[in-house]
Amino acid sequence: MSPKAWVVTSVVLLMACSAIGWFIWSGSPRHSAALPSQNAMVAAASSAQSDKAAPASRVHIEGCAGYVQPPYGEMLEPRVLPGAPIEEFRQTYGKESKHVEENKEWEWQTEAIDLHGWGDGQEEKARSIGLDVKPGHVIATPDGVELGKDTFASLLQKMKDRGVDVSERMEGADRTWILFASFRSVCNPDDWSEYSWYLDGTSTVDEGVGNSIPFHSTVFLQKVVEHYSTGSGKESEGEIEGQPASH
């Protein structure tokens, strides 16, 4: 055998021995466990994707007759509803930021919301509550409406899909137009949920609203909702002085 042929044969034999050695090493019980199979990796990736796509768990809110499921990843507020004792609000939101005893009014301020509670009589219970979402935050209500994200148009569409009647009206006060949309609360049918929008009475807005009843609410269609109230109080029962609107 020539020197050149001997070198080539040696290299081939060395590569073959290395391949056989790696096969035996990787197949041993000690090391095969450290090398996940392709099926295992696919299953792990699939499981991670399922966890990511899984909806948020249904939750119970104090004062709600049932369970609600907020949109995936959204914060749910309020976490206490009308009918619950004020102490329940304190346990959830901490000590109130403001309390006006003569008006039976309590206020809590958090990073994302301002929450107001109104009571009556001697019992310290919230008869109705109001919630304002702060800029830059999105809050889901028990009705499935997303404050800080949903517009008047998308709210109407959501309520229509669920078969909930929506009524709205507007009033002009201090050159501010206010649109109200109200319907029975998903949590308690004896209570009302009410959402409201505010627009400054500029010449463009005034023209869009019109100057005769029914006023036109189309100027609010792309306005994002930031205000929500619920309960059995005057505001939530639709007794605010106003005029009907069409859309």
C-alpha positions, 0 to 999 in steps of 0.5 A: 500500500502506498503512503498516500493510500495508507493515510486516506484509509487511516482517516476513514477508519478514524471517522468511522470509529468516532461516529460509532463511539458517539452513537453508543454514547448518545444512546446510553440511558445517562445521556439520552435523557439529556437529548430531547426528541423532536416530538418532545420539543414540538409538544413543548412548543405546542403546550407553550402556545396553548398556554399563551392562547388560553383565556383568562379564568372566570372570576367572581366580583363582590356584589355580582350574581355570577361569574365574569370572564374579562378579555384576555390580559385585561384588568377587570374593574370594578372588583366590588359592585353596588350592594356591597358594604363600604368595608368590602371596598376598603378591603379591596382598594384600601382606605378611601382617598375622600369621604364626604359623610353628608353626601354619603360619598366615598372615593378611591384613587388607584394608578388606573382608575378613580372610583366613586361610591354613593350610599344612602340611609344609615348603612354604609353600603354603596347604592351606586358606583362610578368609575373613570379610567385614567389615560393610558390604561384599558379596563374591562368592566363586567359587561365586557366593555373595555374602558379606554379602548372601546368606542361608542360604535364598538360598544353598540356592536358588542351589545347588539351581539349579546342581544342587550337593548341600548338606549342613549340620550344627550344633554347640553350643559356648559357647552358640553355634550354628553351621550349616555348608553345604558342597559341592564347590568350583566351582573344584576338585572335589577341594576343598570350599567351606564356608559357616558361620553363627553364632547366640548360644544365646538361649532363642528360638534354642535353642527353634527349634533343638530339643533332639534330633537332627536339629536344625532349621536353619530359625532360620538361613534369614534369617541373612546369611552372612559366613564362607567357607572352602575347601580340602582341610583338616579344616574344609573336609572336614566333619570338625568335630565336630557334629550333623546338621541338618534344614531 
